């Protein structure tokens, strides 16, 4: 069984320094997260998520992280990976 890749895209959040992107198998308590830096002047960010299992449902979440360590979650959705 080979791994599957998904690309998540979102609009940047003004003032965010970086973003924390997480993938979690539905029904499993652990999740895998990566952080990506905000790019100055960018209006959208694309993040490639690898290592997903075909036929498994995942929940993806994205948190904007600000200088004050304040976090704002703005995306969470369950998607089947095919």
GIQUIWO-V666419 format. One record per residue. N is the residue number from 1. RES is the residue in three letters. SS is DSSP state (2 for helix, 1 for strand, 0 for the rest). OMEGA is omega in radians with two decimals (none if undefined). D_LAST is the distance of its C-alpha to the last C-alpha in Angstrom with 2 decimals. Layout:
N:RES:SS:OMEGA:D_LAST  N:RES:SS:OMEGA:D_LAST
This chain:
1:UNK:0:-3.13:11.88  2:UNK:0:3.10:11.15  3:UNK:1:3.13:10.21  4:UNK:1:-3.10:7.71  5:UNK:1:3.02:9.63  6:UNK:1:3.07:9.90  7:UNK:1:3.07:13.30  8:UNK:1:3.13:15.16  9:UNK:1:3.10:18.34  10:UNK:1:3.05:21.34  11:UNK:1:3.12:25.04  12:UNK:0:3.10:27.43  13:UNK:0:-3.12:29.70  14:UNK:0:3.11:33.40  15:UNK:0:3.14:34.92  16:UNK:0:3.10:31.78  17:UNK:0:3.13:32.28  18:UNK:1:-3.11:28.77  19:UNK:1:3.07:25.48  20:UNK:1:-3.10:23.72  21:UNK:1:-3.10:19.92  22:UNK:1:3.03:18.32  23:UNK:1:-3.13:14.96  24:UNK:1:3.04:15.35  25:UNK:1:3.10:13.41  26:UNK:0:-3.12:14.53  27:UNK:0:3.14:17.45  28:UNK:0:-3.04:18.27  29:UNK:0:-3.11:21.32  30:UNK:0:3.08:20.82  31:UNK:0:3.13:18.97  32:UNK:1:-3.10:18.69  33:UNK:1:3.04:20.52  34:UNK:1:3.08:21.73  35:UNK:1:3.12:24.48  36:UNK:1:-3.12:24.87  37:UNK:1:3.02:28.26  38:UNK:0:3.13:29.11  39:UNK:0:-3.10:30.41  40:UNK:0:3.10:33.74  41:UNK:0:-3.13:33.73  42:UNK:0:3.10:29.97  43:UNK:0:3.12:28.77  44:UNK:1:3.07:25.00  45:UNK:1:3.04:23.00  46:UNK:1:3.12:19.68  47:UNK:1:3.13:18.22  48:UNK:1:3.12:15.63  49:UNK:1:-3.08:13.84  50:UNK:1:3.05:13.06  51:UNK:1:3.14:12.64  52:UNK:1:-3.12:9.47  53:UNK:1:3.09:8.21  54:UNK:0:3.08:4.94  55:UNK:0:-3.11:5.11  56:UNK:0:3.07:7.56  57:UNK:1:-3.14:8.95  58:UNK:1:2.91:10.89  59:UNK:1:3.11:13.99  60:UNK:1:3.08:15.04  61:UNK:1:3.12:18.73  62:UNK:1:3.09:21.10  63:UNK:1:3.00:24.81  64:UNK:1:-3.12:27.54  65:UNK:1:-3.08:30.29  66:UNK:0:-3.11:33.83  67:UNK:0:-3.10:37.01  68:UNK:0:-3.08:38.28  69:UNK:0:3.07:35.21  70:UNK:0:3.13:34.34  71:UNK:1:-3.14:30.64  72:UNK:1:3.11:29.04  73:UNK:1:-3.12:25.53  74:UNK:1:-3.14:24.22  75:UNK:1:3.03:20.48  76:UNK:1:-3.08:18.50  77:UNK:1:3.05:15.54  78:UNK:1:-3.13:12.93  79:UNK:1:3.00:9.37  80:UNK:1:3.06:6.26  81:UNK:0:-3.09:3.79  82:UNK:0:none:0.00
